[in-house]
Amino acid sequence: MSDLQSISALDGVAVPGRHGKPGGAAGVTLRERAGLGLATIEVRKGQTDALEKTVQAAYGAALPSGPVSAGTDGVRFIGIGPGQWFAVSEKLANEALADDLAKRLEGLASVSDHSSGRAVVRLEGPAARDVLAKGLAIDLDPRVFADGAAAVTNISHMGVLVWRDGEAYDLAVFRSVAGSFYGWLTAAAAEFGLDVVTTS
């Protein structure tokens, strides 16, 4: 019996290279962040303090109390609602993150693996904010949506989790709409010139 392998939600959809405006430097770069560990965490009743202490001890990160992201290069935690967080990791790839969280947070929180159910892309470049403003109904002004800010919202009628990491924007969409999301993004970025890189 062969081992099952994870396949990116954008496999066969995202086409590497330049899209839209052909000349000059690209205004936007789209980089797929394939193979990430993705999981949701929901605190159990009465366990908030214990959960915060355990996460700090285990991952060296304080759980954010609002729609922001925080963490180390190992695991980043993003506030998505009261007592709820979305965890992202490059080091604990695919289902390894959810497995690690479930073991360390046993009895304190419910953990669900999302690593095969989402597509995550990173958008950066001088026109990244202009492109996102075409579909996101939130204020992306850096004074409002600063480094570390996050939002659960919609982009062109598709559910999305977006968080800012320095000058880059990471976006997670459900696997079922990844193709539609990519189509919208390439069209929205065409006027600026879009460079697509399939994996990080």
Number of C-alpha atoms within 10 A of each C-alpha: 3 4 5 6 6 12 10 22 22 21 12 9 14 20 14 14 12 19 19 16 16 14 9 8 13 22 20 26 23 27 20 22 19 24 22 23 23 29 26 22 24 19 21 14 9 9 13 16 10 15 21 17 14 17 17 14 11 12 16 15 19 18 23 18 16 17 17 22 26 19 20 12 12 14 20 20 24 29 24 22 14 11 18 22 25 20 25 27 23 17 14 18 16 22 19 18 27 25 16 13 22 19 11 16 18 12 13 21 22 15 24 18 20 22 26 20 15 22 26 27 24 22 25 19 18 14 19 21 19 15 21 19 16 14 16 18 12 15 10 16 10 12 8 10 16 16 17 16 22 23 21 17 14 16 22 15 10 15 15 20 19 24 24 22 17 11 14 17 22 19 22 20 21 19 19 12 15 22 18 13 22 17 13 15 20 21 14 19 25 19 17 23 22 29 26 20 18 20 16 11
